[in-house]
Amino acid sequence: MGCVIATLYAHHGYEVVLCDSEPSMLDSYRDRARPIAATLAGDPAAAEAIVARVRGEAALPEAVAGVFLVHEAVQEVLETKQAVFAELDRLCPPEVVLATNTSSFLISDISARVTHRERVLGIHYITPAHIIPVIELIHGEATPPELVEWGRAFVRSIDHVGVACPERPGFLINKIQFAMLTEVYRLMDEGLATRDDIDAAVRLSIGPRLALWGPLLTEDLIVSKKTALAVTDSLWRQTGDESYAGRKVLRDLVDEGHLGAVTGQGWYTFDAPAGQVVEERDRQLRTLLDWLRDADPVGHLNVR
């Protein structure tokens, strides 16, 4: 991931210093980065210019001299990250932002040995980071709101979108995707559905809608909040699983009569009449489903 992040920053005009304790990783950077740079630039000459903006430096003090941001992407071992951040805290002036790409540890734990903990921020990329445009901005107990907003502005400068979340196990994206995957694993484990049927169900029903609108706007567009609440409560009664119980935030919307596009207000406010919204919804979804059928992305992966 360090290779991808460095190349992405260089693509957007930043001068980047790549530091690694393993000399072979620095020596091999250009070979590993060229395919990434080629995807970003679309031109061999431009790709070479991107990787040329990244300089390798084995010594950490020299690597961080004069920087405004240090982005750590070392191995996912808490003690290693803590040692790196303690050293960065010693080497870098307090105004330098110290960011981590951790995918599992809490910011407060990583910065436990940092004096200036208020300058530590999680900037977590999602693989493949040069293509997926969302970045999690994870803030710990000592992170001021101003640093989160700085993070949003910084990721906008590299044409990405920052989504902020407090430090929690799984952060934001993993909490959402593993909620679904846990159910998928359960279905597979219990033999309730086949691999192909599960993937087809998600790829051709849930997936396109989520890609277009996300889960909350999708709910606004496809179902009344009364129905959504009835379904969650029914699943709760049938399974006894508290995670299905309708949440207060959903019950409040029902009580207020904010049922979604049908009433003009749900999670979102709709300025157009419901009929017009439905027509546009259907047009967008049909366009995407037609593209999926014609492009045959699964077939092109040559899997069986």
N, C-alpha and C positions, 0 to 999 in steps of 0.2 A: 504493500500500500504506500510506503514511503516513496517508491519510484513513481507511482501514479500521481501522488499529491505534488511532488516536486515538478513533474512534467506539466501538470495542469496549471500550477502557479506560473511557470515559465511561459506557457502558452498565452497567458493573459498579461505578459509584460513585466512580471516581477523577476528581479535578479535573485536566484536561489542558490543557496549553499547546502549541499547534501552531506551529512556527517554520518559515518558508520564505523563501529569498532572493528568491523571485518573489512580489511582492504579489498578483498575480492569483490565485495558488493559495490564499492565505489568504482573499481576497474570495469565492472560489467554494466554499469548504469546505462551507458549510451546504447548498448545492444538491447537491453531490456526496455528502454524508453522509446526507441524508434517506432515500434508498432503503435504505441499509445499516441505519440506525436503525430504519426501519419493519420490516425483516425481524427485527431483534433484539427490538423491543418489541411489535410486532403491534397497535399503537394509535397513531394520529396524535399525540395529546397527549403520550404517553410518548416518542415519537420526538423531538418538539420539545424535551422536557426533556433528552434525551440530548445532542443537538447543542449545546444551550445550555451544557453543562458544559465545552465545548471553547472555549478562548480563543485567538485568533490573535495572534502577536507576531513582528514582523519582526526585532527585535534579539535576537541569541542570548544576550547577557549577561542581559537581562531575562527571557527565556524560561526559562532554567535556574535562576533564583534560587529557592532553597528547595526544590528537587525532591529526591526520593530515587532516581529513575531517569530517565535520558535514553535514549530509543530512537531510534536513527538509521535513516532510511530514504531517504537521498539516492540519486542516480543511481549505478549500478553501475560506478563508475570508481575504481580503487584510490587514485589520487593525491587525488581529491576526498575520499574517506572518511578517508584518513590526515590530511588537513588539518583536517577537521571534528573528528576525535578528538583531535588535538593541541590544538585550541582548547578543546574540552570539558575536557580534562585540566587546562588552565590555569584554566578558569573554575570548575570544580566541586570541592568538597572531596573528599578521598580516599574518604570513605564512600559517595559517590554512585556507583551502579552505572551503567556506560556499556555500553549494549547496541547491537548491530547486527543489522539484518535482512538482511544479505548472503546471497545465494543461491549465491555462487561463491568469494569470497575467503577466505583463511585468517585466523583471528582474530589470529594472531601478526603477519601482514603489516599488517593494518588498524591494529593498536596499536603499530606499529614506532616511532612518535614520541611514545608515551605514557609518562610517567614511572611512574605507578601502574598498570601493566599487569594487576595482579592483580584489578582491578575491572572488567575488560572481559569481556563474555560475548556469545555469539551467541544471540539469541532470534529464530529464523527461522520466520515464519508461512508456511503453505501456502495458496495461493489456492483458493477464496475464504476469507480468514482468519476471517471472522465465522461461518462455517459449519463448516469443517474443524476438528475439535477438537484436532488434534495440532500441537505446536510443537517444533521441534528446538532443544535447548539445546546449543550448540556451545562446547566449551572448548578454549582454547589451552594452550600450554606453561606459561604463567604463571598460569593460572586455578586457584584452589584449589578442592578439592571442596566446601567450604562455600558457595561462590558458586553452584555447580551446584545444590546443595540449596535455596539461596535462590530460584533460578530456578524449580525445581519448585513450591515453595510459592506463588510469585507467579502462575504460570500456572494453578495450581489456583484461585486467587482469582478468575479470570475464566472458570472452568468449562472450562478446556482441560487437555490432558494433555501434560506435557513428556517428551520422549524425549532422553536425553543421548547425545552422541557426540563423540569427539575430532575436532579439525580434520583433515579429509582432503578431497581433491578430491571433490565431490559430497555430502559429509557422509554422511547416512544414507539419507534418502528418495530423493534423486536417484540415489544409487548403486544402489539397488534398482530404481527404476522405469526407469532408463535401461539397466540390464542387460537387462530385458525388451524395451524399445523398440529397443535395438540389434539384437536378434534379429528383431523385427518388421520393422524397416527392411530387414534382410537378406532376409527372405522376400519382401517387396515388390520389392526391387531385382532379385532373381533370378527373379521371376515364379512362385514356388512356390505361392503361394496368393493369393486375391483379397482385396481390402479387406474385403468383407462377410464372407467366411469367417473371416478372422483375428479381426475384432471379435466375431463370433458365438461363436467358440471361446473367447475370453477372457471375454466377457460372460456366457455360460451354463455355463461349466465352472470355469475358474480364478477368475474374479472373485467369484462368490457365496461360494465357500469362503474366499477370502482376506478378504472383508469380514466374515464371521462369526468367523473364528478366526485369521487371520494365517498366514504360510507354515509356521512350525515346528509349531504346533498342528495345522494342516491335515495335515501329513505324518504326525504321530502318529495322526491319526484315520482316515487313508485307506490307508496302505500300511505294510508292515513295513520297518524300516530295512535289512534284508537286500536287499529288492527295490529300495529307493531307491539303495543302494550299487551294486547290480548294474546298474541303469539308467545311473547316472552313469559307471561304468567302461565300459559298452558304448558310450555316446556318445563317450567319450574315445578308445577304440580305433578307432571308425569314422571320427571326424573329425580326430583328432590334435590337437584343441584342448585345451590344458592346463586351461582354465577349467572343463571338464566333469569333470576327475579328482576322484574321491571324496576329500573332505577328511578330515584326521586326526580331527577332532571327530566325523564321521559313522562312521568306522571304529571309533573307540573305543566308541561306543554299541553297534555290532554285536558287538564283542568282549565287551562286558559283558552282552550279552543284553537290553539295553534297546531293544526293537524298536518301542515305541509302545503304543497302547491295548491291543493284543492281549496284551502281557505286563504291562500295568499301569504301565509306565515307559518313557518315551522322552525327548524334550526336557522333557516335563511328567510329573508323577506323577498317576495316576488312582486315586481312592479307590473308585469304583464298579466292579462287574464289567464285563468287556468287552462282553457282550451288552447291558447297560443303557446303556452309553456309545454303542454303535452305534444303538440305538433313538432316543436323544436327538439324536444327530448327524443322523439321517435326518429327524427331525421338524423340526429347525431349518432344514435345507437345503430341504426341501419347502415350508415356509412362505415362505421368501425367494423361491424360484423361482416359486411361485404368485403372489406379489405382483408380481414382475417381469413375468410374463405379463399379469396383469390391469391393471397400471399403464401398460404400454407406454411406458416412458420415451423410447425412441428415436423412436417415432412422434410423440410430443408435441413433439419438437424440430423437426419439419418439415424434415428433411434428406433429401437424395437423392444 
